[in-house]
Structure formats: structure tokens, C-alpha cells
Amino acid sequence: AHRAIFRAVFESEADVLGIRVKSLRADLRAGQKVSDLAKDKGMTQEQFETRLIVASRPRLEALVDQKTITQAQADRVIDRISKGHIPFWNGIHRKP
């Protein structure tokens, strides 16, 4: 379930940025941050957050419909994003 949620949100981030998932992955591996990419597109964190919620919701609802995740899990993801938790906003956090 965790991987499905991650994929749904990651694809939504790429959609909001107007780039392909492969491009977003490559940018992050190259040291870019979602915050930099959003800034390049003229978006503030609040604008990106709002658009990410809109883009993520249908994907998460589809996962609920497929019984991959629960509605509570989907709601928790949206709640975390609305509180400013945007995956990769500050780049990839690698474990030391």
C-alpha cells in the first residue's frame, strides 16, 4: 500500500510540474528539489500544495476503489500534503 501511495503522489507531483515521471526522477537524482522545479514554473509552495492535492485525489480514490488502500489512508495523505508535507520538496533525503 505504501508503494502505491508513493507512486500516486509522485506521479501527481510530475503532473503539477508539467513534466514526465522519468524527468522528475532524473531531476531529483541530479540533486534538484521539487521546490526549485516549482519555483522555475512560477509556483509558490502553497500553489504547488493546492495543485498537488487536486492532482493526487483522483489517483488515491482509484487506489481506494481497487482496495489497494483504505479511505482513511487516502485522507491521511491529503491531510499531510495540506499541512505542508510535500514529498521531495527539499530534495531526496538519503540515509547516511
C-alpha positions in Angstrom: 0.0 0.0 0.0 2.8 2.4 0.9 4.4 2.0 -2.5 1.1 2.5 -4.3 0.5 5.8 -2.3 4.1 6.9 -3.0 3.7 6.2 -6.8 0.3 8.1 -6.9 1.7 11.2 -5.2 5.0 11.1 -7.2 3.0 10.9 -10.5 0.9 13.8 -9.3 3.9 15.9 -8.5 5.2 15.3 -12.0 1.8 16.3 -13.4 1.7 19.5 -11.4 5.2 20.4 -12.7 4.1 19.6 -16.2 6.9 17.0 -16.7 7.2 13.3 -17.1 7.7 11.0 -14.1 11.0 9.9 -15.6 12.2 13.5 -15.9 11.2 14.2 -12.3 13.1 11.1 -11.1 16.2 12.2 -13.1 16.0 15.8 -11.8 15.8 14.6 -8.2 18.7 12.2 -8.6 20.7 15.0 -10.1 20.2 17.0 -6.9 17.2 19.1 -7.8 14.4 19.8 -5.4 10.7 19.9 -6.1 10.8 23.4 -4.6 13.3 24.6 -7.2 11.3 23.0 -10.0 8.1 24.6 -8.8 9.8 28.0 -8.4 11.0 27.6 -12.0 7.4 27.2 -13.1 6.4 30.3 -11.0 4.6 28.4 -8.2 4.8 29.1 -4.5 4.7 26.2 -2.0 1.0 27.0 -1.3 0.1 27.0 -5.0 2.0 23.7 -5.6 0.4 22.2 -2.5 -3.1 23.1 -3.7 -2.5 21.7 -7.2 -0.9 18.5 -5.7 -4.0 17.8 -3.7 -6.2 18.3 -6.7 -3.9 16.0 -8.8 -3.5 13.4 -6.1 -7.1 13.0 -5.1 -8.3 11.0 -8.2 -5.3 8.7 -8.1 -5.8 8.0 -4.4 -9.6 7.5 -4.9 -8.8 4.9 -7.6 -6.5 3.1 -5.1 -9.3 3.1 -2.6 -11.7 1.7 -5.2 -9.3 -1.0 -6.1 -9.0 -1.8 -2.4 -5.2 -1.2 -2.5 -5.5 1.4 0.3 -8.3 2.4 2.7 -10.2 5.7 2.6 -8.5 6.6 5.9 -5.1 6.2 4.3 -6.1 8.4 1.4 -7.5 11.0 3.7 -4.2 10.9 5.8 -2.1 11.5 2.6 -4.3 14.5 1.6 -4.2 15.9 5.2 -0.4 15.6 5.3 0.0 17.4 2.0 -2.4 20.1 3.1 -0.2 20.6 6.2 2.8 21.3 4.0 4.3 17.8 3.8 5.3 17.7 0.1 7.4 14.7 -0.8 10.8 15.8 -2.2 10.1 19.5 -1.7 13.6 19.7 -0.2 15.0 17.0 -2.5 15.9 13.4 -1.8 16.7 12.6 1.7 19.4 9.9 1.6 20.2 7.9 4.6 23.8 8.4 5.7 
